[in-house]
Amino acid sequence: MKRLSLLKAALPMALVCGPLLSQDVFDIHGYMRAGAGRSSNGGEQGSFYLPGTPNNPSGGPGYRLGNEEDNYFELAIDVKAYEKGETNFKLHFRPTFRQWYDARDASVDAGGNVDYSHSAPQNQMVFLREGWGEANGVLGNSSILKDASLWMGRRFYQRHDIHMLDLYYWNNSGDGVGIENMNVGLGKLSYAYIQADRNNVDGGWGAGHFPGAIQTDVFNYNGKVVVASHDLRWSGLSAWQGSSFTFGFQYNEPSVRKGTGNQAFTNLGRRYTFEYQQSNILGGDNKLYFTKGDGSTFWNWYNPEVNTKNNWWMVMDNLFVQPIKELGIGAVAIHRVQTEDPTQAGHREMIWDSIGARPVYFFTKHISLAAEVGMDHFKVSGDGSAADGQTRSMLKKTLALQFSPQASWWSRPVLRLFVTKANWNKYATAWGTPSGLGVFQGSQAGTTFGAQIEAWW
């Protein structure tokens, strides 16, 4: 009887879902990486990075080939909720799973907390990175708004990244509302309002914490501090064949609940951005990027406690070419300067220089050898440490035997067998150990090896 009831309940769902799937209502895509690795002095593989370089809140992991210490999975689901003529409503979801290598217990239970040595939210993280909806063709027939899109929710907002570093250098994502692709005659204009909390994520790599642990200052200060980020972008501009120009302005406006004693979190933040992309360069393209900001944009995040007089700027060039079918090359160069308020005691100046390249040579359609070399220099003046005014440096090198569907630098999935070696000077440890999990603490060199699959679809 119970089985019959279940069949009766499932029948309506099957009748509904069948036509939806046949009409291409759902589109599924995503990204994943997973692997296993070890370190030359025993134990789990640890990644190499130069503490303080502004990649992510942890300052790592640096150049990523053969240098990642997590299993990560994103499943992106796009749904056509309504479509008639020029009008449509779409929904987008992106559930995500992450597991750090030093907490692998997933073979026994999905929570990864078999021996209770780690808390599940820190080593086996499941979260929703995107959940948003958009409406197209609902804003009238004017030339400006006819093709514009209205959106609301949590989303990756027009992100720009360097794949070799896994660095999203232009990334104002979060919960918000906006209008995209307004036709202003010369290019397209987009506006977004993104509401974020104060940065309450503990990077903690140098302190031996799990990245992503929530600080003890309570989630989002109990809602006492939020940052309203206004994002304006002008894109789709072209001066000659293959060129594309984008201009951006971001204005961060904090809001503090009255009477909570959090008045230190009231600093504004501004950011001006320019990007020029040129396609059709030896089978690839080149991106030239410049940005300048102050205040709460100082660490690429939302930190309203950072004095607005603190300022920074960054220039970057990101190149990819494939001059012959057997060879693809990715390269990047970065120069970033951060200067704290000179009127304040203990102010610092930080300079980060990074240059790296990853050539990939294909012996056959499916087999290739990738070599990645990355050099980071980081100089801090005024921090009072033993490395004050000295250049902190790291050189990371990786060789990887790869197996992929096509003879292309970007072909995925790719299965890799790799060995990675890094060297750093004595000043590099001033802000923490330059290796994930503190694997090579007390050393100035280290080697890791392992296997990894990376895919997107």
C-alpha positions as CSV (number, residue, x, y, z in Angstrom):
1,M,0.0,0.0,0.0
2,K,2.8,2.4,0.9
3,R,4.6,1.6,-2.3
4,L,1.5,2.3,-4.3
5,S,1.1,5.7,-2.6
6,L,4.7,6.6,-3.4
7,L,4.1,5.8,-7.1
8,K,1.0,7.9,-7.1
9,A,2.9,10.8,-5.6
10,A,5.8,10.5,-8.1
11,L,3.5,10.3,-11.2
12,P,2.5,14.0,-11.2
13,M,6.2,15.0,-10.8
14,A,7.2,12.8,-13.7
15,L,4.5,14.3,-15.9
16,V,5.6,17.8,-15.1
17,C,9.4,17.3,-15.3
18,G,9.3,15.3,-18.5
19,P,8.1,18.1,-20.7
20,L,10.3,20.6,-18.9
21,L,13.4,18.6,-19.7
22,S,12.4,18.0,-23.3
23,Q,11.9,21.8,-23.8
24,D,15.5,22.5,-22.6
25,V,14.2,24.3,-19.5
26,F,17.3,23.3,-17.5
27,D,20.9,23.9,-18.3
28,I,23.6,22.3,-16.0
29,H,27.2,23.4,-16.0
30,G,30.0,23.7,-13.5
31,Y,33.5,23.3,-12.3
32,M,35.5,20.8,-10.2
33,R,38.9,19.9,-9.0
34,A,40.0,17.0,-6.9
35,G,43.2,15.1,-6.1
36,A,45.7,13.7,-3.8
37,G,49.2,14.7,-3.0
38,R,52.1,14.5,-0.5
39,S,55.0,16.6,0.7
40,S,58.6,15.7,0.5
41,N,59.0,15.8,4.3
42,G,55.9,13.6,4.8
43,G,52.3,14.2,5.3
44,E,49.7,15.9,3.2
45,Q,50.5,18.2,0.2
46,G,50.7,21.8,1.2
47,S,50.4,24.7,-1.2
48,F,53.1,27.4,-1.6
49,Y,52.3,31.1,-1.4
50,L,53.9,34.3,-0.3
51,P,52.1,35.6,2.8
52,G,50.6,39.1,2.2
53,T,50.3,38.9,-1.6
54,P,46.7,40.0,-2.3
55,N,45.4,36.9,-4.0
56,N,42.6,35.8,-1.6
57,P,42.1,36.6,2.1
58,S,44.7,33.9,3.0
59,G,47.4,35.4,0.8
60,G,47.6,32.1,-1.2
61,P,47.8,29.7,-2.8
62,G,49.8,31.5,-5.5
63,Y,50.4,30.0,-8.9
64,R,48.0,27.2,-8.9
65,L,49.3,24.4,-11.2
66,G,50.2,21.5,-8.9
67,N,49.6,23.8,-6.0
68,E,46.1,23.4,-4.7
69,E,45.2,21.6,-1.5
70,D,41.4,21.1,-1.7
71,N,38.7,19.2,-3.5
72,Y,36.2,21.7,-4.8
73,F,32.9,21.3,-6.7
74,E,30.5,23.8,-8.2
75,L,27.2,22.7,-9.9
76,A,25.6,25.6,-11.7
77,I,21.9,25.2,-12.6
78,D,20.1,27.6,-14.9
79,V,16.3,27.4,-15.2
80,K,14.0,29.0,-17.8
81,A,11.1,29.8,-15.5
82,Y,9.0,31.6,-18.2
83,E,9.4,32.4,-21.8
84,K,7.0,34.1,-24.3
85,G,8.2,36.1,-27.3
86,E,10.9,38.6,-26.2
87,T,10.1,38.2,-22.5
88,N,11.7,35.6,-20.2
89,F,12.4,34.9,-16.6
90,K,15.5,32.9,-15.6
91,L,16.7,31.4,-12.3
92,H,20.3,30.6,-11.5
93,F,21.6,28.4,-8.6
94,R,25.2,27.3,-7.7
95,P,25.5,24.9,-4.8
96,T,29.2,24.3,-3.9
97,F,31.2,21.8,-1.9
98,R,34.8,22.2,-0.6
99,Q,37.0,19.8,1.4
100,W,40.5,20.6,2.5
101,Y,43.2,17.9,2.1
102,D,44.0,17.7,5.9
103,A,40.4,16.6,6.7
104,R,39.7,13.9,4.2
105,D,37.3,11.8,6.3
106,A,34.7,11.8,3.5
107,S,35.3,8.1,2.8
108,V,33.4,7.2,5.9
109,D,30.7,9.9,6.2
110,A,29.7,12.9,4.1
111,G,30.3,15.2,7.0
112,G,34.0,14.4,7.2
113,N,34.1,14.5,11.0
114,V,34.6,10.8,11.8
115,D,37.0,11.3,14.8
116,Y,35.5,14.7,15.8
117,S,39.0,16.3,15.4
118,H,37.6,18.9,13.1
119,S,34.2,20.7,13.0
120,A,32.2,20.0,9.8
121,P,31.7,23.7,8.7
122,Q,35.5,24.1,8.6
123,N,36.7,21.1,6.7
124,Q,33.6,20.0,4.7
125,M,31.9,23.1,3.5
126,V,28.6,23.0,1.6
127,F,27.2,26.4,0.7
128,L,25.2,28.3,-1.9
129,R,27.4,30.7,-3.9
130,E,24.7,31.8,-6.3
131,G,20.9,32.0,-6.1
132,W,19.4,34.8,-8.3
133,G,16.8,35.5,-10.9
134,E,16.6,37.8,-13.9
135,A,13.8,39.2,-16.0
136,N,14.4,40.2,-19.7
137,G,12.0,42.1,-22.0
138,V,10.0,43.6,-19.1
139,L,11.4,47.2,-19.0
140,G,9.6,48.6,-22.1
141,N,10.5,49.2,-25.7
142,S,12.8,52.2,-25.4
143,S,16.2,51.8,-27.2
144,I,18.0,52.0,-23.8
145,L,16.0,49.4,-21.8
146,K,14.6,47.1,-24.5
147,D,17.5,44.6,-24.2
148,A,18.3,45.4,-20.6
149,S,18.1,42.7,-17.9
150,L,16.7,43.3,-14.3
151,W,18.2,40.9,-11.7
152,M,18.0,40.3,-8.0
153,G,19.6,37.8,-5.5
154,R,23.1,36.4,-4.8
155,R,25.4,36.1,-7.8
156,F,28.8,36.3,-9.3
157,Y,28.7,39.7,-10.7
158,Q,30.7,40.2,-14.0
159,R,33.8,38.6,-12.5
160,H,37.2,38.9,-14.2
161,D,40.0,36.5,-13.3
162,I,43.5,35.3,-14.0
163,H,43.2,31.5,-14.3
164,M,46.9,30.8,-13.5
165,L,46.5,32.4,-10.1
166,D,42.8,31.7,-9.5
167,L,42.7,35.5,-8.8
168,Y,39.4,37.3,-9.4
169,Y,41.0,40.7,-9.8
170,W,37.7,42.4,-10.6
171,N,35.0,40.8,-8.4
172,N,32.2,42.7,-6.7
173,S,29.9,39.7,-6.2
174,G,27.3,39.2,-3.5
175,D,23.6,39.8,-2.6
176,G,22.0,42.6,-4.5
177,V,19.9,44.0,-7.3
178,G,20.8,45.6,-10.6
179,I,20.2,46.4,-14.3
180,E,22.5,45.1,-16.9
181,N,23.3,46.0,-20.5
182,M,21.4,49.2,-21.0
183,N,22.1,50.4,-24.5
184,V,23.4,53.9,-24.3
185,G,24.3,54.1,-28.0
186,L,28.0,53.8,-27.4
187,G,28.4,50.5,-25.5
188,K,26.4,49.1,-22.7
189,L,25.8,50.5,-19.2
190,S,25.2,48.3,-16.1
191,Y,24.4,49.3,-12.5
192,A,24.5,47.0,-9.5
193,Y,23.8,47.5,-5.8
194,I,25.7,44.8,-3.8
195,Q,25.1,44.6,0.0
196,A,27.9,43.0,2.0
197,D,28.8,42.6,5.6
198,R,32.1,43.6,7.1
199,N,34.8,41.1,6.3
200,N,34.2,38.4,9.0
201,V,36.1,35.6,7.3
202,D,39.3,34.5,9.0
203,G,42.1,33.7,6.4
204,G,44.2,32.2,9.2
205,W,46.6,30.2,7.1
206,G,49.7,31.5,8.9
207,A,48.0,30.9,12.3
208,G,47.2,27.3,11.3
209,H,43.5,27.8,11.0
210,F,41.2,26.4,8.4
211,P,40.6,29.1,5.7
212,G,37.0,30.2,5.9
213,A,36.6,29.8,9.6
214,I,34.1,32.3,11.1
215,Q,35.7,34.8,13.5
216,T,34.6,34.8,17.1
217,D,33.3,38.4,16.7
218,V,30.0,36.8,15.8
219,F,28.4,36.5,12.3
220,N,28.3,39.9,10.6
221,Y,28.5,41.7,14.0
222,N,24.9,40.6,14.5
223,G,24.0,42.7,11.5
224,K,25.3,45.9,13.0
225,V,27.6,46.8,10.1
226,V,26.8,46.5,6.4
227,V,28.4,47.9,3.3
228,A,26.4,49.1,0.3
229,S,28.5,48.8,-2.8
230,H,27.3,50.8,-5.9
231,D,28.9,49.4,-9.0
232,L,28.7,51.2,-12.4
233,R,30.2,49.7,-15.5
234,W,30.5,50.9,-19.1
235,S,31.4,48.0,-21.5
236,G,31.2,46.9,-25.1
237,L,33.3,49.7,-26.4
238,S,35.6,49.0,-29.4
239,A,38.0,51.3,-31.2
240,W,39.4,48.8,-33.8
241,Q,38.9,45.2,-34.8
242,G,39.3,42.8,-31.9
243,S,39.5,45.5,-29.2
244,S,37.2,45.7,-26.2
245,F,37.2,48.4,-23.5
246,T,35.5,48.4,-20.1
247,F,35.4,51.2,-17.5
248,G,34.1,50.8,-14.0
249,F,33.4,52.8,-10.8
250,Q,32.7,51.3,-7.4
251,Y,31.5,53.3,-4.4
252,N,31.3,51.5,-1.0
253,E,29.0,53.2,1.6
254,P,28.9,51.7,5.1
255,S,25.9,51.7,7.3
256,V,26.3,51.2,11.1
257,R,23.4,50.6,13.5
258,K,23.1,53.5,15.9
259,G,24.2,53.1,19.5
260,T,26.2,49.9,18.9
261,G,29.7,51.3,19.4
262,N,30.8,50.4,15.9
263,Q,31.4,53.9,14.7
264,A,35.0,53.0,13.6
265,F,33.4,51.1,10.7
266,T,32.2,54.2,8.8
267,N,35.0,54.7,6.2
268,L,34.0,55.1,2.5
269,G,35.7,53.2,-0.3
270,R,36.1,54.1,-4.0
271,R,37.5,52.2,-6.9
272,Y,38.2,53.2,-10.5
273,T,38.8,50.5,-13.1
274,F,39.9,50.2,-16.7
275,E,40.4,47.1,-18.8
276,Y,41.4,46.7,-22.4
277,Q,41.2,43.3,-24.1
278,Q,42.6,42.6,-27.6
279,S,41.8,39.3,-29.4
280,N,43.4,37.6,-32.3
281,I,46.9,37.7,-31.0
282,L,48.8,34.6,-32.2
283,G,45.7,32.5,-31.7
284,G,44.9,34.1,-28.3
285,D,44.3,37.4,-26.6
286,N,45.7,39.9,-24.1
287,K,44.2,41.8,-21.2
288,L,45.6,45.0,-19.9
289,Y,44.0,46.1,-16.6
290,F,44.4,49.1,-14.3
291,T,42.6,50.0,-11.1
292,K,43.0,52.6,-8.3
293,G,41.1,52.7,-5.1
294,D,40.9,53.7,-1.4
295,G,39.3,53.0,1.9
296,S,37.2,49.9,2.2
297,T,38.4,48.6,-1.2
298,F,42.0,48.4,0.2
299,W,42.1,44.6,0.5
300,N,39.8,43.8,-2.5
301,W,37.0,43.3,0.0
302,Y,34.5,45.3,2.2
303,N,36.5,46.6,5.2
304,P,34.8,49.9,6.4
305,E,37.3,50.1,9.3
306,V,40.0,50.9,6.8
307,N,40.7,54.7,6.7
308,T,39.6,56.3,3.5
309,K,43.0,57.9,3.2
310,N,44.5,54.5,2.7
311,N,44.9,54.1,-1.1
312,W,46.1,51.5,-3.6
313,W,46.6,50.9,-7.3
314,M,47.4,47.9,-9.5
315,V,48.3,47.3,-13.1
316,M,48.2,43.8,-14.7
317,D,48.9,42.2,-18.1
318,N,47.4,38.8,-18.8
319,L,48.4,37.1,-22.1
320,F,47.5,33.9,-23.8
321,V,48.8,32.7,-27.1
322,Q,48.9,29.5,-29.2
323,P,51.3,30.2,-32.0
324,I,51.4,26.6,-33.2
325,K,48.8,23.8,-32.6
326,E,51.2,21.9,-30.3
327,L,52.0,24.8,-28.0
328,G,49.9,27.1,-25.8
329,I,51.4,29.7,-23.4
330,G,49.7,31.7,-20.6
331,A,51.6,34.5,-18.9
332,V,50.8,37.2,-16.4
333,A,52.6,40.2,-14.8
334,I,51.3,42.2,-11.8
335,H,52.4,45.4,-10.0
336,R,50.4,46.5,-7.0
337,V,51.1,49.3,-4.5
338,Q,49.2,49.9,-1.2
339,T,49.9,53.0,0.9
340,E,48.3,53.5,4.3
341,D,47.3,56.9,5.6
342,P,50.7,58.8,6.1
343,T,49.2,60.9,8.9
344,Q,48.7,57.9,11.1
345,A,51.4,56.3,13.2
346,G,52.7,53.0,12.0
347,H,51.6,53.5,8.5
348,R,52.9,51.0,5.9
349,E,53.6,50.8,2.2
350,M,53.3,47.5,0.5
351,I,54.5,46.6,-3.0
352,W,53.7,43.3,-4.7
353,D,55.3,42.3,-8.0
354,S,54.5,39.0,-9.6
355,I,55.4,37.4,-13.0
356,G,54.6,33.9,-14.2
357,A,54.2,31.7,-17.3
358,R,52.7,28.3,-18.1
359,P,53.7,26.8,-21.5
360,V,51.9,23.6,-22.4
361,Y,53.3,21.4,-25.2
362,F,51.2,18.7,-26.8
363,F,52.9,15.5,-27.9
364,T,49.6,14.0,-29.2
365,K,46.0,15.2,-29.2
366,H,45.5,14.0,-25.7
367,I,48.9,14.0,-24.0
368,S,50.8,17.2,-23.0
369,L,53.5,18.5,-20.7
370,A,52.8,21.7,-18.7
371,A,55.5,23.7,-17.0
372,E,54.6,26.6,-14.7
373,V,57.0,29.1,-13.2
374,G,55.9,31.9,-10.9
375,M,58.0,34.6,-9.1
376,D,56.5,36.8,-6.3
377,H,58.2,39.7,-4.6
378,F,56.6,41.5,-1.7
379,K,58.1,44.4,0.1
380,V,56.6,46.0,3.3
381,S,58.0,49.3,4.7
382,G,57.0,50.4,8.2
383,D,55.7,47.2,9.7
384,G,58.5,47.0,12.3
385,S,59.3,43.4,11.6
386,A,62.7,41.8,10.9
387,A,61.7,42.1,7.2
388,D,60.8,45.8,7.3
389,G,62.0,47.4,4.1
390,Q,63.3,44.0,2.7
391,T,62.1,42.1,-0.3
392,R,60.3,38.9,0.5
393,S,60.5,36.5,-2.4
394,M,59.3,33.1,-3.6
395,L,60.0,31.1,-6.7
396,K,57.5,28.3,-7.5
397,K,58.1,25.7,-10.3
398,T,55.8,22.9,-11.5
399,L,56.0,20.1,-14.1
400,A,52.8,18.2,-15.0
401,L,52.1,15.4,-17.3
402,Q,48.5,16.0,-18.6
403,F,45.8,14.1,-20.3
404,S,43.0,16.1,-22.0
405,P,40.3,15.7,-24.7
406,Q,41.9,18.3,-27.1
407,A,45.3,19.7,-27.9
408,S,44.4,23.1,-26.3
409,W,45.7,25.0,-23.3
410,W,42.0,25.4,-22.2
411,S,40.9,21.9,-22.9
412,R,39.1,20.3,-19.9
413,P,38.7,17.9,-18.2
414,V,42.4,17.5,-17.7
415,L,44.1,14.8,-15.6
416,R,47.5,15.7,-14.2
417,L,50.5,14.0,-12.5
418,F,52.7,16.8,-11.1
419,V,55.7,17.7,-9.0
420,T,56.1,21.2,-7.5
421,K,59.1,22.8,-5.9
422,A,59.3,26.2,-4.3
423,N,62.1,28.3,-2.7
424,W,61.8,31.4,-0.6
425,N,64.1,33.8,1.2
426,K,64.4,34.3,5.0
427,Y,62.2,37.4,4.9
428,A,59.3,35.6,3.3
429,T,58.2,34.2,6.7
430,A,57.7,37.6,8.4
431,W,53.9,37.3,8.0
432,G,53.6,33.5,8.3
433,T,54.8,30.2,6.9
434,P,54.9,30.3,3.0
435,S,53.2,26.9,2.8
436,G,49.7,25.6,3.5
437,L,49.2,23.7,6.7
438,G,52.6,24.9,7.8
439,V,54.1,21.9,6.1
440,F,57.6,23.4,5.5
441,Q,57.8,25.6,8.6
442,G,61.4,26.4,9.4
443,S,62.6,25.7,5.9
444,Q,63.3,27.9,2.9
445,A,62.4,25.2,0.3
446,G,59.9,22.4,-0.3
447,T,58.7,19.9,-2.8
448,T,55.2,18.4,-3.3
449,F,53.9,15.8,-5.7
450,G,50.5,14.3,-6.6
451,A,47.6,13.9,-9.0
452,Q,44.7,16.1,-9.8
453,I,41.7,16.3,-12.1
454,E,40.3,19.7,-13.1
455,A,37.2,20.2,-15.2
456,W,34.6,22.7,-16.3
457,W,31.6,22.0,-18.5
